[in-house]
Amino acid sequence: MKRLAGKKDEDMGEPLAKMRLQSKANSLLNATNVDTKALEGFVRLLKDSPENGVPAGEVMNVLEVIFKNLLKRSEKRTPAVHKLYEETWVLLSQNLLVDSECSVAVKVCMQLIKVEAKHPLAPKKGWPTHRITEILETLLNADETPTNALANYGKYCKNLDVLEVTLKQLLKLVPKEDFKDMPVKAMNFLSIVNLLDLGKTVLSTADYHVEGAKSQTFDYEPNKTRLNDLWLAIMSKSSEVDEKLHRQLLVVLLERIINHLNDPIQLTDFLMDSLHQFDGPIALLALQGIFTLMQKQNITYPDVYEKLYNMFYPRMFYNKYKARLFYLADIFLTSTHLPENLVAAFVKRLARLALQSPTEDAVIMVRFVCNLLLRHTGLQKLIRASHASADEVSDPYNETETDPVKSGAINSSLWEITLLQKHAIPEVANAARFINSSLPIMEFDLAPLLDRKECNVFDDELQSKAKQFALNYERPANLALPKNEFVTKYWELV
């Protein structure tokens, strides 16, 4: 019984501590004059947390309520209160880098910014941009990339006023050293830049964090210029960086920068070098950049299909960006005017890889093969060849050939798809049966399949209803075994 009571007390301890904090905060706010000693006690609680047993998140929430009220009352903003407020900001900045507390810390910081914008502290006026600078400097100088804090701050960057202020301040915070000499700080900087979304969705939503900022309409052109200046500064620091930073550079370029550059054609050398000097994710991201330039700038790249073809290899299934590869390949192979021997090589490569791939990827590749056969009806002879006699085991397709046109795929067959009909997973086997009858009229939509994981395939199999099969041809009447049962024929039950 004592143990149960102890557990109950422990469960009640945290709510009681929260209630006491709130009660003390109410007493402080209802007093005629600010009790600076009591306020200092709250700040000290945050400073000593969690060693003092009080959750830092609860203290930060209480301090938010206290200072939001004090900032609104000019008569209570004494020098002592101002000093404690600045000390609180230092402690909030420290908690930004604590994974368990960063969400509350970011929220409290941004709420205080909202109030401070309406009730600025002298000598500051208007939007408190210096607070954003404090947050950015904390994130930038972290010993390791603060993923959780960045994700929480990124939610506020969807507000146009926060977005504009962040962009302005980042231009001032560009590291003076080359990125290769400080990889962690460089990664932090690029991760912050990756939060800056000037896309149509954010601009059309037109949300603002501070209501007063709505009167100053967000102007795209000046911010586009700032983004161009920021990218030029980044590129000037990015020579000879390691693969991890190079990959992050490409991610930021593709997701946040390339659509807003004044002269994207200048990226050609950077993307070409990335494509030829690296393999795997970096080459794939560079290929996506080149495709964007081909679409919007009409550049030509004669070896693009050969590079794309050679990106399909067994190790790609463990690539973080494999969904992009399928997406890009689908777009590149959309044209019905491509040479059949080129497309045949992709069909064979996909079919061959489907034999070695995880379940979810095998389904995508089988569907992709079907789509390519629909686009290029001349390749349907590969299906007829796959129904040839079992004695014909030779395959002219050379999977080690790097040039798809010379691979000999056009003279091969789709025996791999026939073999996949015996796959252990019913979804793969059923997908591969498309060659047994007339091809579908419409192409398969690959988009829903790109984000599927093996657990999704497993869940779908659990939900599917299986046929019920009889396990006995005689209905049992009692616990005795049926007559003519093999068990009774060869063994005696004692």
C-alpha positions as CSV (number, residue, x, y, z in Angstrom):
1,M,0.0,0.0,0.0
2,K,2.8,2.4,0.8
3,R,4.3,1.9,-2.7
4,L,1.0,2.8,-4.3
5,A,0.7,5.9,-2.2
6,G,4.2,6.9,-3.1
7,K,3.5,6.5,-6.8
8,K,0.4,8.6,-6.4
9,D,2.3,11.4,-4.7
10,E,4.9,11.2,-7.5
11,D,2.3,11.5,-10.1
12,M,0.7,14.5,-8.4
13,G,4.1,16.2,-7.8
14,E,4.4,17.7,-11.2
15,P,0.9,19.2,-11.4
16,L,1.3,20.6,-7.9
17,A,4.7,22.2,-8.8
18,K,3.0,23.8,-11.9
19,M,0.1,25.1,-9.8
20,R,2.5,26.7,-7.3
21,L,4.5,28.4,-10.1
22,Q,1.3,29.8,-11.6
23,S,0.1,30.9,-8.2
24,K,3.3,32.8,-7.5
25,A,3.2,34.3,-11.0
26,N,-0.3,35.6,-10.4
27,S,0.7,37.1,-7.0
28,L,3.6,38.9,-8.7
29,L,1.5,40.3,-11.5
30,N,-1.4,41.4,-9.2
31,A,1.0,43.3,-6.9
32,T,1.0,47.1,-7.2
33,N,4.8,47.2,-7.7
34,V,6.9,44.5,-9.3
35,D,8.6,42.3,-6.7
36,T,12.0,42.0,-8.4
37,K,13.2,39.4,-5.9
38,A,10.3,37.1,-6.8
39,L,10.9,37.7,-10.5
40,E,14.6,37.0,-9.9
41,G,13.5,33.8,-8.2
42,F,11.7,32.7,-11.4
43,V,14.8,33.5,-13.5
44,R,17.0,31.5,-11.1
45,L,14.6,28.6,-11.3
46,L,15.1,28.5,-15.1
47,K,18.9,28.9,-14.7
48,D,19.1,25.9,-12.2
49,S,16.7,23.7,-14.1
50,P,16.5,20.7,-14.3
51,E,18.9,20.1,-11.3
52,N,16.4,21.7,-9.0
53,G,13.7,19.2,-10.0
54,V,11.5,21.8,-11.8
55,P,10.9,21.2,-15.5
56,A,12.5,24.0,-17.6
57,G,9.5,24.0,-19.9
58,E,7.1,24.9,-17.1
59,V,9.3,27.7,-15.9
60,M,9.7,29.1,-19.5
61,N,5.9,29.1,-19.9
62,V,5.4,31.0,-16.6
63,L,8.1,33.5,-17.5
64,E,6.4,34.0,-20.9
65,V,3.2,35.0,-19.1
66,I,5.0,37.2,-16.7
67,F,7.0,39.2,-19.2
68,K,4.2,39.5,-21.7
69,N,2.2,41.3,-19.0
70,L,5.1,43.4,-17.8
71,L,6.0,44.5,-21.3
72,K,2.4,45.8,-21.8
73,R,2.6,47.9,-18.7
74,S,5.2,50.7,-19.2
75,E,5.0,51.8,-15.6
76,K,6.3,48.4,-14.5
77,R,9.2,48.2,-16.9
78,T,11.9,49.3,-14.5
79,P,15.7,48.9,-15.1
80,A,15.7,45.9,-12.8
81,V,12.9,44.2,-14.8
82,H,14.7,45.0,-18.1
83,K,17.9,43.4,-16.8
84,L,16.0,40.3,-15.7
85,Y,14.3,40.2,-19.1
86,E,17.6,40.3,-20.9
87,E,18.9,37.5,-18.6
88,T,15.9,35.5,-19.4
89,W,16.6,35.8,-23.2
90,V,20.1,34.4,-22.6
91,L,18.6,31.4,-20.8
92,L,16.0,30.9,-23.5
93,S,18.8,30.9,-26.1
94,Q,20.6,28.2,-24.2
95,N,17.5,26.1,-24.0
96,L,17.1,26.3,-27.8
97,L,19.9,23.7,-28.0
98,V,18.3,21.3,-25.6
99,D,16.3,18.8,-27.6
100,S,13.7,18.2,-24.9
101,E,13.1,21.9,-24.3
102,C,13.7,23.5,-27.7
103,S,10.1,23.5,-28.8
104,V,9.0,25.4,-25.8
105,A,12.0,27.7,-25.9
106,V,11.3,28.7,-29.6
107,K,7.6,29.2,-28.8
108,V,8.3,31.5,-25.9
109,C,11.0,33.5,-27.8
110,M,8.6,34.1,-30.7
111,Q,5.7,35.0,-28.4
112,L,7.9,37.5,-26.6
113,I,9.0,39.0,-30.0
114,K,5.3,39.4,-30.9
115,V,4.6,41.4,-27.7
116,E,7.9,43.3,-27.9
117,A,7.1,44.5,-31.4
118,K,4.0,46.2,-30.1
119,H,5.6,47.4,-26.9
120,P,9.3,48.0,-27.7
121,L,11.9,48.5,-25.1
122,A,13.8,51.8,-25.3
123,P,16.0,52.6,-27.1
124,K,14.8,49.9,-29.6
125,K,11.8,50.7,-31.9
126,G,9.6,48.7,-34.2
127,W,10.1,45.0,-35.1
128,P,12.7,43.5,-32.6
129,T,15.1,42.2,-35.3
130,H,17.9,41.9,-32.8
131,R,16.0,39.0,-31.1
132,I,15.9,37.1,-34.4
133,T,19.7,37.7,-34.6
134,E,20.1,36.2,-31.2
135,I,18.2,33.1,-32.1
136,L,20.1,32.7,-35.4
137,E,23.5,33.2,-33.7
138,T,22.6,30.5,-31.2
139,L,21.6,28.0,-33.9
140,L,24.6,28.9,-36.0
141,N,27.2,28.4,-33.3
142,A,25.8,25.1,-32.0
143,D,28.4,22.3,-31.6
144,E,26.2,20.1,-33.7
145,T,23.3,20.8,-36.0
146,P,20.2,21.5,-33.8
147,T,17.7,19.6,-36.0
148,N,14.7,20.0,-33.6
149,A,15.2,23.7,-32.9
150,L,15.5,24.3,-36.7
151,A,12.3,22.4,-37.4
152,N,10.5,24.5,-34.7
153,Y,11.9,27.8,-35.9
154,G,11.1,26.8,-39.5
155,K,7.4,26.9,-38.7
156,Y,7.6,30.6,-37.9
157,C,9.6,31.2,-41.1
158,K,6.4,30.6,-43.0
159,N,5.3,34.0,-41.7
160,L,6.4,36.7,-44.2
161,D,7.7,39.1,-41.6
162,V,9.9,36.5,-39.9
163,L,11.0,35.2,-43.3
164,E,12.1,38.7,-44.4
165,V,13.9,39.5,-41.1
166,T,15.7,36.1,-41.1
167,L,16.9,36.7,-44.7
168,K,18.2,40.1,-43.9
169,Q,20.0,39.0,-40.8
170,L,21.5,35.9,-42.5
171,L,23.2,38.2,-45.0
172,K,25.0,39.8,-42.0
173,L,25.9,36.4,-40.4
174,V,27.6,34.7,-43.4
175,P,30.7,33.1,-41.9
176,K,34.0,34.8,-42.8
177,E,35.9,31.6,-43.1
178,D,35.6,29.0,-45.9
179,F,33.1,26.3,-45.3
180,K,35.7,23.6,-45.6
181,D,37.5,25.0,-42.5
182,M,34.4,24.9,-40.3
183,P,32.1,22.1,-41.5
184,V,29.7,22.1,-38.5
185,K,29.0,25.9,-38.6
186,A,28.7,25.7,-42.4
187,M,26.1,22.9,-42.1
188,N,24.2,24.9,-39.5
189,F,24.2,27.9,-41.8
190,L,22.9,25.9,-44.8
191,S,20.2,24.3,-42.6
192,I,19.0,27.8,-41.6
193,V,19.0,28.9,-45.3
194,N,16.9,25.8,-46.1
195,L,14.1,27.2,-44.0
196,L,13.7,30.2,-46.3
197,D,10.8,29.4,-48.6
198,L,9.9,32.1,-51.1
199,G,7.6,29.7,-53.0
200,K,4.1,30.6,-54.2
201,T,2.4,28.7,-51.4
202,V,4.0,30.8,-48.6
203,L,3.6,34.1,-50.5
204,S,-0.1,33.5,-51.4
205,T,-0.9,32.5,-47.8
206,A,0.5,35.8,-46.6
207,D,0.7,35.0,-42.9
208,Y,2.4,37.4,-40.5
209,H,3.7,36.7,-37.0
210,V,3.3,40.3,-35.8
211,E,-0.1,41.8,-36.8
212,G,1.4,45.3,-37.2
213,A,3.7,44.0,-40.0
214,K,0.7,43.5,-42.2
215,S,0.6,47.2,-43.0
216,Q,4.1,46.8,-44.6
217,T,3.3,44.6,-47.6
218,F,5.9,41.9,-48.3
219,D,7.8,42.8,-51.5
220,Y,9.1,39.8,-53.4
221,E,11.7,41.6,-55.6
222,P,14.0,43.0,-52.9
223,N,13.9,39.7,-51.1
224,K,14.7,37.8,-54.3
225,T,17.7,40.1,-54.6
226,R,18.8,39.4,-51.1
227,L,18.4,35.6,-51.7
228,N,20.6,36.0,-54.8
229,D,23.2,37.9,-52.8
230,L,23.1,35.2,-50.1
231,W,23.6,32.4,-52.6
232,L,26.6,34.2,-54.2
233,A,28.1,34.6,-50.7
234,I,27.6,30.9,-50.0
235,M,29.2,29.8,-53.3
236,S,32.2,32.0,-52.6
237,K,32.8,30.0,-49.4
238,S,32.0,26.5,-50.8
239,S,35.1,25.4,-52.7
240,E,36.6,22.0,-51.8
241,V,33.9,21.1,-49.2
242,D,33.4,17.5,-48.2
243,E,30.6,15.3,-49.6
244,K,28.2,15.9,-46.8
245,L,28.3,19.7,-47.2
246,H,28.3,19.4,-51.0
247,R,25.1,17.3,-50.8
248,Q,23.5,19.9,-48.4
249,L,24.5,22.7,-50.9
250,L,22.6,20.9,-53.6
251,V,19.6,20.3,-51.4
252,V,19.4,24.0,-50.5
253,L,19.9,25.0,-54.2
254,L,17.2,22.8,-55.5
255,E,14.6,23.3,-52.8
256,R,15.0,27.0,-52.0
257,I,17.3,28.9,-54.4
258,I,17.2,27.8,-58.1
259,N,13.7,29.0,-58.9
260,H,14.6,32.5,-57.7
261,L,18.0,33.1,-59.3
262,N,18.4,36.0,-61.7
263,D,20.8,34.0,-63.9
264,P,20.5,30.3,-63.2
265,I,22.6,29.4,-66.3
266,Q,25.7,30.3,-64.1
267,L,25.0,27.0,-62.2
268,T,25.8,24.9,-65.2
269,D,29.5,24.3,-64.3
270,F,28.8,23.6,-60.7
271,L,26.1,21.1,-61.5
272,M,28.1,19.4,-64.3
273,D,31.1,19.1,-62.0
274,S,28.9,17.6,-59.3
275,L,27.4,15.1,-61.7
276,H,30.7,13.9,-63.1
277,Q,32.9,13.9,-59.9
278,F,30.5,12.2,-57.6
279,D,28.2,9.2,-57.5
280,G,25.1,8.4,-55.5
281,P,23.0,11.2,-53.9
282,I,25.2,14.0,-55.1
283,A,25.0,13.0,-58.7
284,L,21.3,12.5,-58.5
285,L,20.7,15.9,-57.0
286,A,23.0,17.5,-59.6
287,L,21.0,15.6,-62.3
288,Q,17.8,17.2,-60.9
289,G,19.4,20.6,-61.2
290,I,20.4,20.0,-64.8
291,F,16.9,18.8,-65.6
292,T,15.6,22.1,-64.2
293,L,18.0,24.1,-66.4
294,M,17.0,22.0,-69.4
295,Q,13.4,22.8,-68.8
296,K,13.7,26.5,-68.0
297,Q,16.9,27.6,-69.7
298,N,16.9,25.2,-72.7
299,I,20.4,23.9,-72.2
300,T,21.4,20.6,-73.8
301,Y,23.2,17.8,-72.1
302,P,23.9,14.9,-74.5
303,D,25.0,12.3,-71.9
304,V,22.0,12.8,-69.5
305,Y,20.3,9.5,-70.3
306,E,23.6,7.6,-69.9
307,K,24.1,9.2,-66.4
308,L,20.5,8.5,-65.5
309,Y,20.8,4.8,-66.6
310,N,23.9,4.3,-64.6
311,M,22.2,5.6,-61.4
312,F,20.1,2.5,-61.3
313,Y,22.1,-0.1,-59.4
314,P,21.4,-2.3,-56.4
315,R,22.8,0.2,-53.8
316,M,20.3,2.8,-54.9
317,F,17.6,1.1,-52.8
318,Y,19.3,2.4,-49.7
319,N,19.7,5.9,-51.0
320,K,17.8,8.6,-49.1
321,Y,16.8,10.3,-52.4
322,K,15.7,7.2,-54.4
323,A,12.1,8.6,-54.7
324,R,13.7,11.5,-56.6
325,L,15.4,9.1,-58.9
326,F,12.2,7.4,-59.9
327,Y,10.5,10.8,-60.2
328,L,13.2,12.1,-62.5
329,A,13.4,8.9,-64.6
330,D,9.7,9.0,-65.1
331,I,9.9,12.6,-66.4
332,F,13.0,12.0,-68.6
333,L,11.4,9.0,-70.2
334,T,8.0,10.6,-70.8
335,S,8.7,11.5,-74.4
336,T,7.4,8.9,-77.0
337,H,10.1,10.1,-79.4
338,L,13.0,8.5,-77.6
339,P,14.9,5.7,-79.5
340,E,13.5,2.3,-78.6
341,N,16.9,0.7,-78.0
342,L,17.5,3.4,-75.3
343,V,14.1,2.9,-73.6
344,A,14.5,-0.9,-73.9
345,A,17.7,-0.6,-71.8
346,F,15.8,1.2,-69.0
347,V,13.1,-1.4,-69.2
348,K,15.6,-4.3,-68.8
349,R,17.6,-2.5,-66.1
350,L,14.4,-1.9,-64.0
351,A,13.2,-5.5,-64.5
352,R,16.5,-6.9,-63.5
353,L,16.8,-4.7,-60.4
354,A,13.2,-5.7,-59.4
355,L,14.6,-9.2,-58.8
356,Q,17.1,-7.8,-56.2
357,S,15.1,-5.0,-54.7
358,P,13.0,-4.6,-51.5
359,T,9.3,-5.3,-51.9
360,E,8.1,-1.7,-52.1
361,D,10.7,-0.8,-54.8
362,A,9.9,-4.0,-56.8
363,V,6.3,-2.8,-57.1
364,I,7.3,0.6,-58.4
365,M,9.7,-0.8,-61.0
366,V,7.2,-3.3,-62.3
367,R,4.6,-0.5,-62.7
368,F,7.3,1.7,-64.3
369,V,8.1,-1.0,-66.8
370,C,4.4,-1.3,-67.7
371,N,4.2,2.4,-68.3
372,L,7.2,2.4,-70.5
373,L,5.7,-0.4,-72.6
374,L,2.5,1.6,-73.0
375,R,4.5,4.7,-74.2
376,H,6.6,2.7,-76.6
377,T,4.3,0.0,-78.1
378,G,7.2,-1.3,-80.2
379,L,8.8,-2.7,-77.1
380,Q,5.9,-5.0,-76.4
381,K,7.8,-7.6,-78.5
382,L,9.9,-8.0,-75.3
383,I,6.7,-9.5,-73.7
384,R,6.2,-12.0,-76.6
385,A,9.9,-13.0,-76.3
386,S,9.5,-13.7,-72.6
387,H,6.9,-16.3,-73.4
388,A,9.4,-18.3,-75.5
389,S,10.3,-21.9,-74.5
390,A,12.2,-22.5,-71.3
391,D,15.1,-24.0,-73.3
392,E,16.0,-20.5,-74.5
393,V,18.0,-19.3,-71.5
394,S,20.5,-17.0,-73.2
395,D,20.0,-13.3,-72.7
396,P,21.7,-10.8,-75.1
397,Y,21.3,-8.0,-72.6
398,N,24.6,-6.9,-71.1
399,E,23.9,-5.4,-67.7
400,T,27.6,-4.3,-67.2
401,E,27.5,-2.0,-70.3
402,T,27.4,1.6,-69.2
403,D,26.1,2.9,-72.5
404,P,22.3,1.9,-72.6
405,V,22.2,2.0,-76.4
406,K,24.9,-0.7,-76.6
407,S,23.5,-3.0,-73.9
408,G,21.6,-5.2,-76.4
409,A,18.3,-4.8,-74.5
410,I,16.3,-4.4,-77.6
411,N,17.0,-8.1,-78.5
412,S,16.2,-9.4,-75.1
413,S,13.0,-10.4,-73.3
414,L,11.2,-9.7,-70.0
415,W,11.8,-13.1,-68.4
416,E,12.4,-11.2,-65.1
417,I,8.8,-10.1,-65.0
418,T,7.7,-13.7,-65.6
419,L,9.9,-14.8,-62.8
420,L,8.5,-12.1,-60.5
421,Q,5.1,-13.7,-60.8
422,K,6.4,-16.3,-58.4
423,H,7.4,-13.7,-55.8
424,A,6.7,-14.5,-52.2
425,I,4.8,-11.2,-51.7
426,P,1.4,-11.3,-53.4
427,E,1.5,-7.6,-54.3
428,V,4.6,-8.0,-56.3
429,A,3.4,-11.2,-58.0
430,N,0.1,-9.6,-58.9
431,A,1.8,-6.5,-60.3
432,A,4.0,-8.7,-62.5
433,R,1.0,-10.5,-64.1
434,F,0.3,-7.6,-66.3
435,I,2.2,-9.3,-69.1
436,N,-0.2,-12.3,-69.1
437,S,-3.0,-10.4,-70.8
438,S,-3.6,-7.2,-72.7
439,L,-1.8,-4.2,-71.3
440,P,-3.9,-1.6,-69.4
441,I,-5.2,1.4,-71.3
442,M,-4.0,4.0,-68.8
443,E,-0.6,4.3,-67.2
444,F,-0.1,3.6,-63.5
445,D,0.3,6.7,-61.3
446,L,3.7,6.2,-59.6
447,A,3.4,9.1,-57.2
448,P,1.5,7.2,-54.4
449,L,4.1,4.4,-54.6
450,L,7.1,6.6,-54.1
451,D,6.6,7.2,-50.4
452,R,5.6,3.6,-49.5
453,K,7.6,1.6,-47.1
454,E,7.9,-2.1,-46.4
455,C,5.7,-1.7,-43.3
456,N,2.9,-0.3,-45.6
457,V,3.1,-3.4,-47.8
458,F,2.9,-5.6,-44.7
459,D,-0.1,-3.7,-43.3
460,D,-1.9,-4.0,-46.7
461,E,-1.4,-7.7,-46.7
462,L,-2.8,-8.0,-43.2
463,Q,-5.9,-6.1,-44.2
464,S,-6.5,-8.2,-47.3
465,K,-9.0,-11.0,-47.0
466,A,-7.7,-14.5,-47.9
467,K,-9.8,-17.3,-49.2
468,Q,-10.7,-20.0,-46.6
469,F,-9.6,-23.5,-47.4
470,A,-11.0,-26.7,-45.9
471,L,-8.4,-28.6,-43.9
472,N,-10.5,-31.8,-43.6
473,Y,-13.0,-33.6,-45.9
474,E,-15.0,-35.1,-43.0
475,R,-16.7,-32.9,-40.5
476,P,-15.5,-34.1,-37.0
477,A,-18.3,-35.4,-34.7
478,N,-16.1,-35.9,-31.6
479,L,-12.5,-35.8,-30.4
480,A,-11.7,-39.1,-32.2
481,L,-9.7,-38.9,-35.5
482,P,-11.6,-39.5,-38.7
483,K,-11.5,-42.9,-40.5
484,N,-8.8,-43.5,-43.1
485,E,-6.7,-40.8,-41.5
486,F,-3.0,-41.3,-42.2
487,V,-2.1,-40.8,-38.6
488,T,-4.2,-43.9,-37.6
489,K,-3.0,-45.8,-40.6
490,Y,0.7,-45.6,-39.6
491,W,0.6,-45.0,-35.8
492,E,-1.4,-46.3,-32.9
493,L,-2.7,-43.8,-30.4
494,V,-2.0,-45.0,-26.8
